Structure formats: structure tokens, C-alpha cells
Amino acid sequence: MHSWEKEVSALLTKVQQTSPLVHNMTNVVVTNFTANGLYALGASPVMAYATEEVADMAAIAGALVLNIGTLNRELVDAMIIAGQSANAHGVPVLLDPVGAGATRFRTESALRILSEVKVSLVRGNAAEVAHLVGESREIKGVDAGKSEGSDDAELAVRAARGLGTIVAITGEEDVITDGTNGRIISGGDALLTKVTGAGCLLTSVLGAFAALEANLLIAGSAGLAFYGAAASRAAERTADLGPGSFQIAFLDELAKLHPGSLEGYAAIREAEAAAAGGTR
């Protein structure tokens, strides 16, 4: 087993044993799936949105996840209150900029959060991340358009440096970087794109790992790798059955994860673009 895989495997065990509290300010489409997914993983989810309590909830959480999938101005205000409380109490903040670039309000809201809250990790598809750093890529509603493939690693490096945060871009392969060091994670299955909230749950899963590991490159790699392994295993079990069966099997596989689950289903390797400073 590679040394990185040993580190991430140990972190999975820690999540399962300690059940970190993840405060999710997520969208109305995915709350149930997110809660069930976190429970399956072994974490403890909470959803709190009211301005009267978000600061208190964020202060006691292991991680705060901000997801702008179904947003309004009042929710963005509450996210900033929660985020600033998390910052004051040393709680990592993760941002999922769902649909950034699709509308001006979405993009401006994500950028406002980034300017007023110290975000520890941004997780999105290539189009969403690109729009956060002023680059243009195709986006359709809240879904990415055609992937730029090998350019994602370079984009992640530029975004990490520009935003001053860890950046994870997910797609056919996932990349995570701090702007200098990075990893590519392979695994998962295309059926994830047929399940509403799969990306949103992923960000919350990353939050569960971030709650217990200060090195967010390790925490993010762990979350991405085990999430991908669970999806690969679920797809294998439900071949030809469709996304409904896959979704249920996926939750089951999240619950059955163990330190050896990556073998044959997900892998972590160095991100050459990150190591080379974003050039090839």
C-alpha cells in the first residue's frame, strides 16, 4: 500500500470511530441524501440555517459546509455569519459553489463568501472553479459542460493560488491541490452524474475528513478516494440496474468502507501539474 493510502486509510478509521459533527448549510434538493450519506460514512450531520443559531452551531461543529445550490440573499447572509463563527473557533469551512457561472447572482454570492470568510477548501467541477477565478468554461444550469480533461490540474493550481485555499476539482478523475502540491484521485463511476446531490454529498464527506485532519490535502484525498471507491463498488454491484439501484447501493457501500476498500477501486497519485507549478 502506498504511503498516502496508509494515511488516508487511517483517517477513515478515525472518522468511523469518532463520528465528527458536520454542519451543512446545503440546498433543499439534497438535504436528505446528504444526511443519509454522512450517517452511512459514520459522521454526524446537522442542518441549521437560521441566522439566530448558525454561529452557535458552526462553533461546535467539526466542519462547516456551505453549498449555494438553492440560494437566496438571506441564506448567503447566514452562511457568512456561520463562516465567520467557524473561523473564530478554528473550524474548517468548505465551499461548494454550485452553479457558479450560471448566473451573476450565484457567482457574486460565491465570491462574497470567499471574500468575507476564510474558506479552507473549495470543491466543485471545473466550470464552477474556473468562474471563481475569472475564467470562462461552459456550464449548463448547475452542471458542467464539456470537460477540459487534462487542463483541470492546471486550473486547480491557478485557483488554489488565486483563492488562497485548497481546491478540489472533480470529474472523470479528481484533482486536489494547495497550489504547490497536489494529488490525482481515480475511481468513481459515471452513474454518480445521474444521482442528484452526489457532488453535494461529496463536499460534505470531505468535511467529515477535514474535521479530523488539519492537513486538508490529506483529508481531501481521503474523502475523494473513499467516495470514489464506494461508487465503483456500487456500480459493480448494480450493473445494468440503473441509477435508482445504484444510489441505494452507494449508500450501502459508504457504510461498508474499510481501510482496504481502495484496492482495485480507487487510487491516489502525484499531480504533476501541481508539482511543476501549474505548467507542463
N, C-alpha and C positions, 0 to 999 in steps of 0.2 A: 504493500500500500504506500502511495506517495506521501511525503511528509505533510503536505497540505490536506490530503484526505484524512490523515490521522487527526489533524487539528479540528477539521470540521465535524468528523465523526464524534469526537469527544464533546463538541459543543451541542450536537443533537441530544446526546445523553443528558447533558446539563439542562436543556430545555424540558425534556420529558420528566426529569426529576424535580425541577423547581417550579414549573408552571408559571412563567412570568406573565404579569398583567400587561396587556396591550390595549391602550386607549385608542379606539378607532373613531375618527370623525370622517366617516366614509359616506358613500352615496346610497340613496334609497333603493337602488336596483340590487345591491349586493350584500346588504347587511346580514341576512340570514346565512348565505353561503360563506361569508367571511367568518361569522361566529362559529359555524359548524366546522369549517376548515381549521381554525385555530384550536378549537377543542380537540379535533382529531389529532393534530400535531402534538398536543399536550400543553398548550398555552392556555391562558385565561383571557378571553375577550371581554371588553366593555365598550359600549357605545354611549357617548354622552355628548350633547350638542348645545345645551342651554348655556348662555353666557353666565348665568348665575352659578354654574358648577364646574365649567370646563377647566378653570385654573386649578381648582382643588383636585379634580380627577387626574389631570396631567401631572400634578406634583407627586402623586403616589404611584403612578404607573411606571412600568419598566421601560416603556417606549410609547411615543405618540405618533400615530399615523394620520396624516392629513391627505384626504382624497377629494379632488374637486369634480368628481363625476357628475353630480347634480348639485350645482352650487347656486347660491344667491348671496347678495351683499351681506345680509345678517350672518350667514354661515361663515363667510370669509372673515368677518369681524371676530366671530367666536373662535375660529381657528387661530387667529393671531393672538388672542388672549391666551388660549391654551398653549400655543407655541412659546410665547414669552415666559409663561409659568414653567414650562418644561425646561427652557434654557436656564432659568434661575435655580432650578433644582437638579441640574445635571442629568436630565432625562433626554435621551436621543430623540430627535424629530426626523421623521421620514415623510417625504412629499411624493405623492403620486399625481402628476399634472395631467390628469385625464383630459384628452381632447385639446390640450394647449395647441394653439394654432388654428383651430377650427373656427373660433370666434374671437373677436377682440377682447371681450369680457373674460373669457377663460384665460387667455394669455396674460392679460393685465393682472388678473387675480393671482395666478401662479407667481408672477414676478413680484407682486406686492408681498406675498407671503415670504418669498426669498429675501426681500429687502428688509422686512421687519422682524423676521425670525431667523435664528441661526439653525439652518437645516443641516442635519448630519448626512443624509443620504437622499438622493433623488432616484426614483425608479420609474422608467417609462419606456415607451417604444421610441424608435429613432426619430420619428417625426415630432413627437412631443418634446423630446430633449432638444432637438435642433431649434425649434421655435423659442425655447427659453434663452438661447444664446444668439438670437437674431439671424438664424439660418433658416432657409425655406426648404421644407420637404413636404411631399403630398400627404394630406390627412383627410379622411372621409368620416365626418361625424366625430366619433371618439376613437376610430380605428385608423391605424397607419395605412398609408398607401403602399406602393411597391417598395420593398426593402432595398436599401443601398448595399446590403451584404457586407463586403469586406471593409467598407468605409465606416462601419459602426464603431470600430475600436478607436479610430482617429477622432471621430465625433465625440466619443465618450471622454477622451483625453482633453479635448478643447473645452468641453462642458465642465468637466471637473475643475479645470484650471480657472475658467471664467466665473464659475459659480462659487468656487471655494468649498466644494463638498465632494463626497464620494458620489459617483454616478454609476448607475447600473442601467444598461440598455438591453432590453430583452427582445428576442426574435428567434430565428431558426437556431442560432447559438446566442448565448448571453455573454455580455462583457461587463466587467465591473472594474473601476479604476479610481485611484485617488489623484490622477493626473501625472503620476510618475510610475507607479507600479500598478499592474493590473492582471486580471485572470479572465480566461475564456472558459465558459462552462457549457458543455454539450450535454444533451439529454432532452427530456420532454417529448411531446408529440403534438402534431398539428391539430388534434382534437381539442386541445386547450383553447384554440381560437373559436371553437363552436360552443363554448360554455361561458355564459355571461358571468363576469366577475372573476374570471381566472387570473387576470393580471392584477386586479384589485386585491384578491386574496394573497397573491404572491407578495405584494408590498407589505401586507400585514404579517405574513410569515417572516419576511426579512426583519420586521420589527421585533418579533419574538426572539430571534437570534441576537439582534442588536441590543436587546435588553440585558443580555448576559455577557457580552463580549465587547470591550472598548475598541478593539481593532475592527473597524467596520468593514475592512477589506476581507478579513476572515469571516466575520459574521454574515456579510452579504454573500460570499462564496458558498458558505454552508447552506444558507437558505435557498439559493438558486440551485445548487446541486441536488439537495434532497427533494426539493419541489419537482425538479426535472425527473429524478428517479421515480418518484411516486407516479408521475404522469406516464412515464414509459411503462411501468409495471401495470398500471390500469389499462393502458391501450392494449397491451399484450393479452390481458385477461378478457377484454371485451371486443376483440377483433370482429368486425362486421356487424356489431350490435348497435352502433350509433352513439351520439353524444349523451343521450339520457343515461344509458347504462354506464358509459364512461364516467360521467360526473359522480355517480354513486360509488363506482369502483375506485375513483380517485380519492374520495374522502376515506374510504376503507384503507387504501394504500398509505395515505398520510398517517393513519393511526397505527399501521404496522411497520413503519420505518424503524430501522435499527442501524447500528454503525456499519454493517456490511451491505446496506441497501444500494450503495453507489455502484458496486461491482457489476459491470455489464450493462448498466442502465444510465449512468452519468459519469462525467469525467471533468477534471479541472486541469487547465494547462496555462502556461505563461501567455500573457497578451503581448505579442511582440511590438505592436504599435505603441502601447503604453510604455514599455521598457525602452523604446527608442525615442521617446519624447514626442510621439504622435506623428512620426514620419516613417516612410517605408523606403 
